[in-house]
Amino acid sequence: MRRFVYNINKQAADPDSTSNEVVSFEDYTELVGVSFVGAHGANNIDVEIRSHNGKESFIDSVPLEYYKIGTGREEIILHKQITNNSIRVRTSFVSGSDVKGALVFTCKK
């Protein structure tokens, strides 16, 4: 198993924005789990995890807090087979609070 990091860094003054990025996992073919490690102010960013082609939703769009590890929360276990060794991360950010941290993906071959 190996962990991969997808950084999320937004400043409170940044404009509202959305992104839809492909995250690659070298030659790993199973997404075991995901969690967020870091800090954020208000629930001003939503994150959605989808298959690399965007057709299958692994986790629907939810506030980043849903992914946060700690205070009794563990990594979200998915056990999803992925094609092209990648997934899509869609974010929707609303200005007003800083977001600094990373989604941590656990993968295996």
KEDRENMI-569452 format. One record per residue: residue in three letters; x, z, y of N, C-alpha, C, O in turn. Coordinates in Angstrom, 1 decimal, decimal comma. Atoms other than C-alpha are relative to their C-alpha. Example, Ala and Ser with C-alpha at 12.3 -4.5 7.8 and 13.67 -1.06 7.14 Angstrom:
<atoms>
<atom sevo="ala" n_px="0,9" n_pz="0,0" n_py="-1,2" ca_px="12,3" ca_pz="7,8" ca_py="-4,5" c_px="0,9" c_pz="0,0" c_py="1,2" o_px="1,9" o_pz="0,7" o_py="1,2"/>
<atom sevo="ser" n_px="-0,9" n_pz="0,0" n_py="-1,1" ca_px="13,7" ca_pz="7,1" ca_py="-1,1" c_px="-0,8" c_pz="0,8" c_py="1,1" o_px="-0,3" o_pz="0,9" o_py="2,2"/>
</atoms>
This chain:
<atoms>
<atom sevo="met" n_px="0,8" n_pz="0,0" n_py="-1,2" ca_px="0,0" ca_pz="0,0" ca_py="0,0" c_px="0,9" c_pz="0,0" c_py="1,2" o_px="2,0" o_pz="0,5" o_py="1,2"/>
<atom sevo="arg" n_px="-0,7" n_pz="0,1" n_py="-1,3" ca_px="1,0" ca_pz="-0,6" ca_py="3,6" c_px="-1,0" c_pz="0,1" c_py="1,1" o_px="-2,1" o_pz="-0,3" o_py="1,0"/>
<atom sevo="arg" n_px="0,9" n_pz="-0,2" n_py="-1,2" ca_px="-0,4" ca_pz="0,3" ca_py="7,0" c_px="0,5" c_pz="-1,0" c_py="1,1" o_px="1,7" o_pz="-1,3" o_py="1,3"/>
<atom sevo="phe" n_px="-0,2" n_pz="0,9" n_py="-1,1" ca_px="-0,7" ca_pz="-2,2" ca_py="9,9" c_px="-0,7" c_pz="0,5" c_py="1,2" o_px="-1,7" o_pz="1,1" o_py="1,1"/>
<atom sevo="val" n_px="0,5" n_pz="-0,5" n_py="-1,2" ca_px="-1,3" ca_pz="-1,4" ca_py="13,5" c_px="-0,5" c_pz="-1,1" c_py="0,9" o_px="0,2" o_pz="-2,1" o_py="1,1"/>
<atom sevo="tyr" n_px="0,6" n_pz="0,9" n_py="-1,1" ca_px="-3,5" ca_pz="-3,2" ca_py="16,1" c_px="-0,2" c_pz="0,9" c_py="1,2" o_px="-1,1" o_pz="1,7" o_py="1,3"/>
<atom sevo="asn" n_px="0,1" n_pz="-0,8" n_py="-1,2" ca_px="-2,9" ca_pz="-1,7" ca_py="19,5" c_px="-1,1" c_pz="-0,4" c_py="0,9" o_px="-1,5" o_pz="-1,5" o_py="1,1"/>
<atom sevo="ile" n_px="1,1" n_pz="0,2" n_py="-1,0" ca_px="-5,7" ca_pz="-1,2" ca_py="22,0" c_px="0,4" c_pz="0,8" c_py="1,2" o_px="0,5" o_pz="2,0" o_py="1,2"/>
<atom sevo="asn" n_px="-0,4" n_pz="-0,7" n_py="-1,2" ca_px="-4,6" ca_pz="-0,4" ca_py="25,5" c_px="-0,7" c_pz="-0,6" c_py="1,2" o_px="-0,5" o_pz="-1,8" o_py="1,6"/>
<atom sevo="lys" n_px="0,8" n_pz="0,4" n_py="-1,2" ca_px="-7,0" ca_pz="-0,6" ca_py="28,5" c_px="0,1" c_pz="1,0" c_py="1,0" o_px="0,1" o_pz="2,2" o_py="0,7"/>
<atom sevo="gln" n_px="0,0" n_pz="-0,9" n_py="-1,1" ca_px="-6,8" ca_pz="0,9" ca_py="31,9" c_px="-1,4" c_pz="0,1" c_py="0,6" o_px="-2,2" o_pz="-0,8" o_py="0,5"/>
<atom sevo="ala" n_px="1,3" n_pz="-0,2" n_py="-0,5" ca_px="-9,8" ca_pz="2,4" ca_py="33,6" c_px="-0,4" c_pz="-1,1" c_py="1,0" o_px="-1,6" o_pz="-1,4" o_py="1,1"/>
<atom sevo="ala" n_px="0,3" n_pz="1,0" n_py="-1,0" ca_px="-9,5" ca_pz="-0,2" ca_py="36,4" c_px="-0,1" c_pz="-1,4" c_py="-0,5" o_px="-0,5" o_pz="-2,3" o_py="0,2"/>
<atom sevo="asp" n_px="0,0" n_pz="1,4" n_py="0,6" ca_px="-9,3" ca_pz="-3,2" ca_py="34,0" c_px="-1,5" c_pz="-0,5" c_py="0,1" o_px="-2,4" o_pz="0,3" o_py="0,0"/>
<atom sevo="pro" n_px="1,4" n_pz="0,5" n_py="0,0" ca_px="-12,4" ca_pz="-5,5" ca_py="34,3" c_px="-0,6" c_pz="0,1" c_py="-1,3" o_px="0,1" o_pz="0,1" o_py="-2,4"/>
<atom sevo="asp" n_px="0,8" n_pz="0,1" n_py="1,3" ca_px="-15,1" ca_pz="-5,6" ca_py="31,7" c_px="0,5" c_pz="-1,2" c_py="-0,8" o_px="0,7" o_pz="-2,3" o_py="-0,1"/>
<atom sevo="ser" n_px="-0,5" n_pz="1,2" n_py="0,7" ca_px="-13,9" ca_pz="-7,9" ca_py="28,9" c_px="-0,4" c_pz="0,1" c_py="-1,5" o_px="-0,8" o_pz="1,2" o_py="-2,0"/>
<atom sevo="thr" n_px="0,2" n_pz="0,1" n_py="1,5" ca_px="-14,5" ca_pz="-9,0" ca_py="25,3" c_px="1,2" c_pz="-0,7" c_py="-0,6" o_px="1,9" o_pz="-1,5" o_py="0,1"/>
<atom sevo="ser" n_px="-1,1" n_pz="0,8" n_py="0,7" ca_px="-11,9" ca_pz="-10,2" ca_py="22,8" c_px="-0,4" c_pz="-0,2" c_py="-1,5" o_px="-1,3" o_pz="0,5" o_py="-2,0"/>
<atom sevo="asn" n_px="0,3" n_pz="0,4" n_py="1,4" ca_px="-12,0" ca_pz="-11,8" ca_py="19,4" c_px="1,3" c_pz="-0,5" c_py="-0,6" o_px="1,7" o_pz="-1,7" o_py="-0,5"/>
<atom sevo="glu" n_px="-1,3" n_pz="0,3" n_py="0,4" ca_px="-8,6" ca_pz="-11,7" ca_py="17,8" c_px="0,2" c_pz="0,1" c_py="-1,6" o_px="-0,5" o_pz="0,9" o_py="-2,2"/>
<atom sevo="val" n_px="-0,3" n_pz="0,0" n_py="1,4" ca_px="-7,3" ca_pz="-12,5" ca_py="14,3" c_px="1,2" c_pz="1,0" c_py="-0,2" o_px="2,2" o_pz="0,9" o_py="0,5"/>
<atom sevo="val" n_px="-1,1" n_pz="-0,9" n_py="0,3" ca_px="-5,1" ca_pz="-9,7" ca_py="12,8" c_px="0,4" c_pz="-0,4" c_py="-1,5" o_px="-0,4" o_pz="-0,4" o_py="-2,4"/>
<atom sevo="ser" n_px="-0,6" n_pz="0,4" n_py="1,3" ca_px="-2,8" ca_pz="-10,8" ca_py="9,9" c_px="0,7" c_pz="1,1" c_py="-0,7" o_px="1,3" o_pz="2,0" o_py="0,0"/>
<atom sevo="phe" n_px="-0,6" n_pz="-1,1" n_py="0,8" ca_px="-1,6" ca_pz="-8,6" ca_py="7,1" c_px="1,0" c_pz="-0,6" c_py="-1,1" o_px="1,0" o_pz="-0,2" o_py="-2,2"/>
<atom sevo="glu" n_px="-1,0" n_pz="0,6" n_py="0,8" ca_px="1,3" ca_pz="-10,7" ca_py="5,7" c_px="-0,6" c_pz="-0,5" c_py="-1,3" o_px="-1,4" o_pz="-1,4" o_py="-1,3"/>
<atom sevo="asp" n_px="0,5" n_pz="0,5" n_py="1,3" ca_px="0,6" ca_pz="-11,2" ca_py="1,9" c_px="-0,9" c_pz="1,0" c_py="-0,7" o_px="-1,0" o_pz="1,0" o_py="-1,9"/>
<atom sevo="tyr" n_px="0,9" n_pz="-1,0" n_py="0,5" ca_px="-1,9" ca_pz="-8,3" ca_py="1,5" c_px="-1,4" c_pz="-0,6" c_py="-0,1" o_px="-1,8" o_pz="-1,3" o_py="0,9"/>
<atom sevo="thr" n_px="1,3" n_pz="0,7" n_py="0,2" ca_px="-5,3" ca_pz="-9,3" ca_py="0,1" c_px="-1,2" c_pz="1,0" c_py="-0,1" o_px="-2,3" o_pz="0,5" o_py="-0,2"/>
<atom sevo="glu" n_px="1,1" n_pz="-0,9" n_py="0,0" ca_px="-7,3" ca_pz="-6,1" ca_py="0,2" c_px="0,1" c_pz="1,0" c_py="1,1" o_px="1,1" o_pz="1,6" o_py="1,4"/>
<atom sevo="leu" n_px="0,1" n_pz="-0,9" n_py="-1,1" ca_px="-8,4" ca_pz="-4,1" ca_py="3,2" c_px="-0,6" c_pz="1,3" c_py="-0,5" o_px="-1,8" o_pz="1,3" o_py="-0,9"/>
<atom sevo="val" n_px="0,4" n_pz="-1,3" n_py="0,6" ca_px="-8,6" ca_pz="-0,5" ca_py="1,9" c_px="-0,7" c_pz="0,8" c_py="1,0" o_px="-1,8" o_pz="1,4" o_py="0,7"/>
<atom sevo="gly" n_px="0,7" n_pz="-0,8" n_py="-1,0" ca_px="-9,5" ca_pz="1,3" ca_py="5,1" c_px="0,5" c_pz="-0,2" c_py="1,4" o_px="1,5" o_pz="-1,0" o_py="1,6"/>
<atom sevo="val" n_px="-0,3" n_pz="0,1" n_py="-1,4" ca_px="-9,3" ca_pz="1,6" ca_py="8,9" c_px="-0,3" c_pz="1,3" c_py="0,7" o_px="-1,2" o_pz="2,0" o_py="0,3"/>
<atom sevo="ser" n_px="0,2" n_pz="-1,2" n_py="-0,9" ca_px="-9,0" ca_pz="4,4" ca_py="11,5" c_px="0,6" c_pz="-0,3" c_py="1,3" o_px="1,4" o_pz="-1,2" o_py="1,5"/>
<atom sevo="phe" n_px="-0,5" n_pz="0,0" n_py="-1,4" ca_px="-8,3" ca_pz="4,9" ca_py="15,2" c_px="0,8" c_pz="1,2" c_py="0,2" o_px="0,4" o_pz="2,3" o_py="0,0"/>
<atom sevo="val" n_px="-0,9" n_pz="-1,1" n_py="-0,4" ca_px="-5,4" ca_pz="7,0" ca_py="16,4" c_px="0,3" c_pz="-0,2" c_py="1,4" o_px="0,9" o_pz="-1,2" o_py="1,8"/>
<atom sevo="gly" n_px="-0,3" n_pz="0,1" n_py="-1,4" ca_px="-5,1" ca_pz="7,7" ca_py="20,1" c_px="-1,0" c_pz="0,7" c_py="0,8" o_px="-1,7" o_pz="1,7" o_py="0,3"/>
<atom sevo="ala" n_px="0,8" n_pz="-0,7" n_py="-0,9" ca_px="-7,1" ca_pz="8,7" ca_py="23,1" c_px="-0,9" c_pz="-1,0" c_py="0,8" o_px="-0,4" o_pz="-2,1" o_py="1,1"/>
<atom sevo="his" n_px="0,8" n_pz="0,8" n_py="-0,9" ca_px="-10,0" ca_pz="7,3" ca_py="25,1" c_px="-1,0" c_pz="1,0" c_py="0,7" o_px="-1,3" o_pz="2,1" o_py="0,2"/>
<atom sevo="gly" n_px="0,9" n_pz="-0,8" n_py="-0,8" ca_px="-12,3" ca_pz="8,7" ca_py="27,8" c_px="-1,4" c_pz="0,0" c_py="-0,5" o_px="-1,8" o_pz="0,7" o_py="-1,4"/>
<atom sevo="ala" n_px="1,4" n_pz="0,2" n_py="0,4" ca_px="-15,9" ca_pz="7,7" ca_py="27,6" c_px="-0,1" c_pz="-1,0" c_py="-1,1" o_px="0,9" o_pz="-1,6" o_py="-1,5"/>
<atom sevo="asn" n_px="0,2" n_pz="1,0" n_py="1,0" ca_px="-17,4" ca_pz="5,6" ca_py="24,9" c_px="-0,2" c_pz="-1,4" c_py="0,7" o_px="-1,3" o_pz="-1,9" o_py="0,8"/>
<atom sevo="asn" n_px="0,1" n_pz="1,2" n_py="-0,8" ca_px="-16,6" ca_pz="2,5" ca_py="26,9" c_px="0,6" c_pz="-1,2" c_py="-0,7" o_px="0,9" o_pz="-2,3" o_py="-0,1"/>
<atom sevo="ile" n_px="-0,4" n_pz="1,2" n_py="0,7" ca_px="-15,3" ca_pz="0,2" ca_py="24,1" c_px="-0,6" c_pz="0,0" c_py="-1,4" o_px="-0,6" o_pz="1,1" o_py="-2,1"/>
<atom sevo="asp" n_px="0,6" n_pz="0,2" n_py="1,3" ca_px="-17,0" ca_pz="-1,1" ca_py="21,0" c_px="0,9" c_pz="-0,9" c_py="-0,8" o_px="1,5" o_pz="-1,8" o_py="-0,3"/>
<atom sevo="val" n_px="-0,8" n_pz="0,8" n_py="0,9" ca_px="-15,2" ca_pz="-2,5" ca_py="18,0" c_px="-0,8" c_pz="-0,4" c_py="-1,2" o_px="-1,5" o_pz="0,3" o_py="-1,8"/>
<atom sevo="glu" n_px="0,7" n_pz="0,6" n_py="1,2" ca_px="-16,4" ca_pz="-4,8" ca_py="15,2" c_px="1,1" c_pz="-0,6" c_py="-0,9" o_px="2,0" o_pz="-1,2" o_py="-0,3"/>
<atom sevo="ile" n_px="-0,9" n_pz="0,6" n_py="0,9" ca_px="-14,4" ca_pz="-5,7" ca_py="12,1" c_px="-0,7" c_pz="-1,1" c_py="-0,8" o_px="-1,8" o_pz="-0,8" o_py="-1,4"/>
<atom sevo="arg" n_px="0,6" n_pz="1,1" n_py="0,7" ca_px="-15,2" ca_pz="-9,1" ca_py="10,5" c_px="1,0" c_pz="-0,7" c_py="-0,9" o_px="2,2" o_pz="-0,5" o_py="-0,7"/>
<atom sevo="ser" n_px="-0,9" n_pz="0,9" n_py="0,8" ca_px="-13,8" ca_pz="-11,5" ca_py="7,9" c_px="0,7" c_pz="-0,9" c_py="0,9" o_px="0,3" o_pz="-1,1" o_py="2,1"/>
<atom sevo="his" n_px="-0,8" n_pz="0,9" n_py="-0,9" ca_px="-11,2" ca_pz="-13,9" ca_py="9,2" c_px="-0,7" c_pz="-1,2" c_py="0,6" o_px="-0,4" o_pz="-1,6" o_py="1,7"/>
<atom sevo="asn" n_px="0,8" n_pz="1,1" n_py="-0,5" ca_px="-13,7" ca_pz="-16,7" ca_py="9,6" c_px="-1,2" c_pz="0,5" c_py="0,9" o_px="-2,0" o_pz="-0,3" o_py="1,4"/>
<atom sevo="gly" n_px="1,1" n_pz="-0,6" n_py="-0,9" ca_px="-16,2" ca_pz="-14,3" ca_py="11,4" c_px="-1,3" c_pz="0,0" c_py="-0,7" o_px="-2,3" o_pz="0,4" o_py="0,0"/>
<atom sevo="lys" n_px="1,3" n_pz="0,1" n_py="0,6" ca_px="-19,0" ca_pz="-14,9" ca_py="8,9" c_px="-0,5" c_pz="1,3" c_py="-0,6" o_px="-1,7" o_pz="1,5" o_py="-0,7"/>
<atom sevo="glu" n_px="0,4" n_pz="-1,3" n_py="0,6" ca_px="-19,0" ca_pz="-11,5" ca_py="7,2" c_px="0,4" c_pz="1,2" c_py="0,9" o_px="1,6" o_pz="1,3" o_py="1,3"/>
<atom sevo="ser" n_px="-0,3" n_pz="-1,2" n_py="-0,8" ca_px="-19,2" ca_pz="-8,2" ca_py="9,1" c_px="0,3" c_pz="1,1" c_py="-1,0" o_px="-0,4" o_pz="1,5" o_py="-1,9"/>
<atom sevo="phe" n_px="-0,4" n_pz="-1,1" n_py="0,8" ca_px="-17,2" ca_pz="-5,4" ca_py="7,5" c_px="-0,5" c_pz="1,3" c_py="0,6" o_px="-1,0" o_pz="2,2" o_py="-0,1"/>
<atom sevo="ile" n_px="0,6" n_pz="-1,1" n_py="-0,8" ca_px="-18,2" ca_pz="-2,9" ca_py="10,2" c_px="-0,6" c_pz="-0,6" c_py="1,2" o_px="0,1" o_pz="-1,3" o_py="2,0"/>
<atom sevo="asp" n_px="0,7" n_pz="0,5" n_py="-1,2" ca_px="-20,8" ca_pz="-3,8" ca_py="12,8" c_px="0,6" c_pz="0,6" c_py="1,3" o_px="1,3" o_pz="1,6" o_py="1,2"/>
<atom sevo="ser" n_px="-0,5" n_pz="-0,4" n_py="-1,3" ca_px="-20,1" ca_pz="-3,3" ca_py="16,5" c_px="-0,4" c_pz="1,5" c_py="0,2" o_px="-1,6" o_pz="1,8" o_py="0,3"/>
<atom sevo="val" n_px="0,2" n_pz="-1,4" n_py="-0,2" ca_px="-19,8" ca_pz="0,5" ca_py="17,0" c_px="1,0" c_pz="0,5" c_py="1,0" o_px="2,0" o_pz="-0,1" o_py="1,2"/>
<atom sevo="pro" n_px="-0,9" n_pz="-0,6" n_py="-0,9" ca_px="-18,2" ca_pz="2,8" ca_py="19,6" c_px="1,3" c_pz="0,3" c_py="-0,7" o_px="1,3" o_pz="0,7" o_py="-1,9"/>
<atom sevo="leu" n_px="-1,3" n_pz="-0,3" n_py="0,5" ca_px="-14,5" ca_pz="3,4" ca_py="19,1" c_px="0,1" c_pz="1,3" c_py="-0,7" o_px="0,8" o_pz="1,6" o_py="-1,6"/>
<atom sevo="glu" n_px="0,0" n_pz="-1,3" n_py="0,6" ca_px="-15,2" ca_pz="7,0" ca_py="18,4" c_px="-0,3" c_pz="0,1" c_py="-1,5" o_px="0,1" o_pz="0,9" o_py="-2,2"/>
<atom sevo="tyr" n_px="0,4" n_pz="0,1" n_py="1,5" ca_px="-16,7" ca_pz="6,0" ca_py="15,0" c_px="1,3" c_pz="-0,1" c_py="-0,8" o_px="1,3" o_pz="0,4" o_py="-2,0"/>
<atom sevo="tyr" n_px="-1,3" n_pz="0,2" n_py="0,8" ca_px="-13,1" ca_pz="5,0" ca_py="13,9" c_px="1,0" c_pz="1,2" c_py="0,1" o_px="1,9" o_pz="1,2" o_py="-0,6"/>
<atom sevo="lys" n_px="-1,0" n_pz="-1,0" n_py="-0,3" ca_px="-11,4" ca_pz="8,1" ca_py="15,3" c_px="0,2" c_pz="1,0" c_py="-1,1" o_px="-0,7" o_pz="1,5" o_py="-1,8"/>
<atom sevo="ile" n_px="-0,4" n_pz="-0,9" n_py="1,1" ca_px="-9,5" ca_pz="10,2" ca_py="12,8" c_px="0,2" c_pz="1,4" c_py="0,6" o_px="0,6" o_pz="1,5" o_py="1,8"/>
<atom sevo="gly" n_px="-0,2" n_pz="-1,4" n_py="-0,4" ca_px="-9,4" ca_pz="14,0" ca_py="13,1" c_px="-1,3" c_pz="0,7" c_py="0,1" o_px="-2,4" o_pz="0,1" o_py="0,0"/>
<atom sevo="thr" n_px="1,2" n_pz="-0,9" n_py="-0,1" ca_px="-11,8" ca_pz="16,9" ca_py="13,6" c_px="-1,0" c_pz="-0,3" c_py="-1,2" o_px="-2,2" o_pz="-0,5" o_py="-1,0"/>
<atom sevo="gly" n_px="0,8" n_pz="0,1" n_py="1,2" ca_px="-13,0" ca_pz="16,5" ca_py="10,0" c_px="-0,3" c_pz="-1,5" c_py="-0,3" o_px="-1,0" o_pz="-1,7" o_py="-1,4"/>
<atom sevo="arg" n_px="0,3" n_pz="1,4" n_py="0,3" ca_px="-13,1" ca_pz="12,7" ca_py="10,1" c_px="1,2" c_pz="-0,7" c_py="-0,6" o_px="2,3" o_pz="-0,4" o_py="-0,2"/>
<atom sevo="glu" n_px="-1,0" n_pz="0,7" n_py="0,8" ca_px="-11,1" ca_pz="10,6" ca_py="7,7" c_px="0,0" c_pz="-1,5" c_py="0,2" o_px="-0,9" o_pz="-2,0" o_py="1,0"/>
<atom sevo="glu" n_px="-0,1" n_pz="1,4" n_py="0,0" ca_px="-10,1" ca_pz="7,0" ca_py="7,4" c_px="-1,3" c_pz="-0,6" c_py="-0,6" o_px="-1,9" o_pz="-0,1" o_py="-1,5"/>
<atom sevo="ile" n_px="1,2" n_pz="0,6" n_py="0,5" ca_px="-13,1" ca_pz="4,7" ca_py="6,9" c_px="0,4" c_pz="-0,9" c_py="-1,2" o_px="1,2" o_pz="-1,8" o_py="-1,0"/>
<atom sevo="ile" n_px="-0,4" n_pz="0,8" n_py="1,2" ca_px="-12,8" ca_pz="3,3" ca_py="3,4" c_px="-0,9" c_pz="-1,2" c_py="-0,2" o_px="-2,1" o_pz="-1,1" o_py="-0,2"/>
<atom sevo="leu" n_px="0,8" n_pz="1,2" n_py="0,1" ca_px="-13,8" ca_pz="-0,3" ca_py="2,9" c_px="0,2" c_pz="-0,7" c_py="-1,3" o_px="-0,8" o_pz="-1,2" o_py="-1,9"/>
<atom sevo="his" n_px="-0,3" n_pz="0,7" n_py="1,2" ca_px="-12,1" ca_pz="-1,8" ca_py="-0,2" c_px="-0,6" c_pz="-1,4" c_py="0,0" o_px="-1,5" o_pz="-1,8" o_py="-0,8"/>
<atom sevo="lys" n_px="0,5" n_pz="1,4" n_py="-0,2" ca_px="-12,8" ca_pz="-5,4" ca_py="1,0" c_px="1,1" c_pz="-1,0" c_py="-0,3" o_px="2,2" o_pz="-0,8" o_py="0,2"/>
<atom sevo="gln" n_px="-0,9" n_pz="1,0" n_py="0,2" ca_px="-11,1" ca_pz="-8,4" ca_py="-0,4" c_px="0,0" c_pz="-0,9" c_py="1,2" o_px="-1,0" o_pz="-1,3" o_py="1,8"/>
<atom sevo="ile" n_px="-0,1" n_pz="0,9" n_py="-1,2" ca_px="-9,8" ca_pz="-10,6" ca_py="2,5" c_px="0,6" c_pz="-1,3" c_py="-0,4" o_px="1,5" o_pz="-1,4" o_py="-1,3"/>
<atom sevo="thr" n_px="-0,6" n_pz="1,3" n_py="0,2" ca_px="-9,0" ca_pz="-14,3" ca_py="2,6" c_px="0,9" c_pz="-0,3" c_py="1,1" o_px="0,8" o_pz="0,3" o_py="2,2"/>
<atom sevo="asn" n_px="-1,0" n_pz="0,4" n_py="-1,0" ca_px="-6,1" ca_pz="-15,8" ca_py="4,5" c_px="0,8" c_pz="1,2" c_py="0,5" o_px="1,4" o_pz="1,1" o_py="1,5"/>
<atom sevo="asn" n_px="-0,8" n_pz="-1,2" n_py="-0,4" ca_px="-4,6" ca_pz="-12,3" ca_py="4,6" c_px="-0,3" c_pz="0,5" c_py="1,4" o_px="0,6" o_pz="1,0" o_py="2,0"/>
<atom sevo="ser" n_px="0,3" n_pz="-0,4" n_py="-1,3" ca_px="-6,4" ca_pz="-11,6" ca_py="7,8" c_px="-1,5" c_pz="0,3" c_py="0,2" o_px="-2,3" o_pz="0,0" o_py="-0,6"/>
<atom sevo="ile" n_px="1,4" n_pz="-0,3" n_py="-0,4" ca_px="-9,5" ca_pz="-10,3" ca_py="9,6" c_px="-0,1" c_pz="-0,3" c_py="1,4" o_px="0,8" o_pz="-0,7" o_py="2,1"/>
<atom sevo="arg" n_px="0,3" n_pz="0,1" n_py="-1,4" ca_px="-11,1" ca_pz="-10,5" ca_py="13,0" c_px="-0,4" c_pz="1,3" c_py="0,6" o_px="-1,1" o_pz="2,1" o_py="0,0"/>
<atom sevo="val" n_px="0,4" n_pz="-1,3" n_py="-0,7" ca_px="-11,3" ca_pz="-7,6" ca_py="15,4" c_px="-0,6" c_pz="-0,5" c_py="1,4" o_px="0,0" o_pz="-1,1" o_py="2,2"/>
<atom sevo="arg" n_px="0,7" n_pz="0,3" n_py="-1,3" ca_px="-13,9" ca_pz="-8,0" ca_py="18,2" c_px="-0,2" c_pz="1,2" c_py="0,8" o_px="-0,6" o_pz="2,3" o_py="0,2"/>
<atom sevo="thr" n_px="0,2" n_pz="-1,2" n_py="-0,9" ca_px="-13,9" ca_pz="-5,6" ca_py="21,1" c_px="-0,8" c_pz="-0,4" c_py="1,2" o_px="-0,8" o_pz="-1,6" o_py="1,7"/>
<atom sevo="ser" n_px="0,8" n_pz="0,2" n_py="-1,2" ca_px="-16,2" ca_pz="-5,2" ca_py="24,0" c_px="0,3" c_pz="1,3" c_py="0,9" o_px="-0,1" o_pz="2,4" o_py="0,6"/>
<atom sevo="phe" n_px="-0,5" n_pz="-1,1" n_py="-0,9" ca_px="-14,7" ca_pz="-3,1" ca_py="26,9" c_px="-0,8" c_pz="0,0" c_py="1,3" o_px="-1,0" o_pz="-1,0" o_py="1,9"/>
<atom sevo="val" n_px="0,7" n_pz="-0,2" n_py="-1,3" ca_px="-16,5" ca_pz="-1,6" ca_py="29,9" c_px="0,9" c_pz="0,9" c_py="0,8" o_px="1,3" o_pz="2,0" o_py="0,4"/>
<atom sevo="ser" n_px="-1,0" n_pz="-0,8" n_py="-0,8" ca_px="-14,2" ca_pz="-0,4" ca_py="32,7" c_px="-0,6" c_pz="1,4" c_py="0,4" o_px="-1,8" o_pz="1,6" o_py="0,3"/>
<atom sevo="gly" n_px="0,4" n_pz="-1,3" n_py="-0,4" ca_px="-14,2" ca_pz="3,2" ca_py="33,8" c_px="0,8" c_pz="1,1" c_py="-0,6" o_px="1,0" o_pz="2,2" o_py="0,0"/>
<atom sevo="ser" n_px="-0,9" n_pz="-1,0" n_py="0,6" ca_px="-11,9" ca_pz="5,1" ca_py="31,4" c_px="1,1" c_pz="-0,7" c_py="-0,8" o_px="0,9" o_pz="-1,9" o_py="-1,2"/>
<atom sevo="asp" n_px="-1,2" n_pz="0,5" n_py="0,8" ca_px="-8,5" ca_pz="4,5" ca_py="29,8" c_px="-0,3" c_pz="0,1" c_py="-1,5" o_px="-1,0" o_pz="0,9" o_py="-2,0"/>
<atom sevo="val" n_px="0,0" n_pz="0,0" n_py="1,4" ca_px="-8,2" ca_pz="3,6" ca_py="26,2" c_px="1,4" c_pz="-0,3" c_py="-0,4" o_px="2,0" o_pz="-1,4" o_py="-0,1"/>
<atom sevo="lys" n_px="-1,4" n_pz="0,2" n_py="0,4" ca_px="-4,8" ca_pz="4,0" ca_py="24,6" c_px="0,2" c_pz="0,5" c_py="-1,4" o_px="0,0" o_pz="1,7" o_py="-1,7"/>
<atom sevo="gly" n_px="-0,2" n_pz="-0,3" n_py="1,4" ca_px="-4,2" ca_pz="3,9" ca_py="20,9" c_px="0,1" c_pz="-1,2" c_py="-0,9" o_px="0,5" o_pz="-2,3" o_py="-0,5"/>
<atom sevo="ala" n_px="-0,1" n_pz="1,1" n_py="0,9" ca_px="-4,3" ca_pz="1,8" ca_py="17,8" c_px="-1,0" c_pz="0,2" c_py="-1,2" o_px="-1,3" o_pz="1,3" o_py="-1,6"/>
<atom sevo="leu" n_px="0,7" n_pz="0,0" n_py="1,3" ca_px="-6,5" ca_pz="0,8" ca_py="14,9" c_px="1,1" c_pz="-0,1" c_py="-1,1" o_px="2,0" o_pz="-0,9" o_py="-1,0"/>
<atom sevo="val" n_px="-0,9" n_pz="0,0" n_py="1,1" ca_px="-4,6" ca_pz="1,5" ca_py="11,7" c_px="-0,7" c_pz="-0,5" c_py="-1,2" o_px="-1,6" o_pz="0,2" o_py="-1,7"/>
<atom sevo="phe" n_px="0,6" n_pz="0,6" n_py="1,2" ca_px="-5,4" ca_pz="-0,7" ca_py="8,7" c_px="0,9" c_pz="0,3" c_py="-1,2" o_px="2,1" o_pz="0,1" o_py="-1,1"/>
<atom sevo="thr" n_px="-0,7" n_pz="-0,2" n_py="1,3" ca_px="-4,4" ca_pz="0,3" ca_py="5,2" c_px="-0,4" c_pz="-1,1" c_py="-0,9" o_px="-1,6" o_pz="-1,4" o_py="-1,2"/>
<atom sevo="cys" n_px="0,2" n_pz="1,2" n_py="0,9" ca_px="-4,0" ca_pz="-2,7" ca_py="2,9" c_px="0,9" c_pz="0,1" c_py="-1,3" o_px="1,8" o_pz="0,9" o_py="-1,3"/>
<atom sevo="lys" n_px="-0,8" n_pz="0,1" n_py="1,2" ca_px="-2,8" ca_pz="-3,4" ca_py="-0,6" c_px="-0,1" c_pz="-1,4" c_py="-0,6" o_px="-1,0" o_pz="-2,2" o_py="-0,2"/>
<atom sevo="lys" n_px="-0,1" n_pz="1,3" n_py="0,6" ca_px="-1,8" ca_pz="-6,4" ca_py="-2,6" c_px="-0,9" c_pz="-0,1" c_py="-1,2" o_px="-1,0" o_pz="-1,2" o_py="-1,8"/>
</atoms>
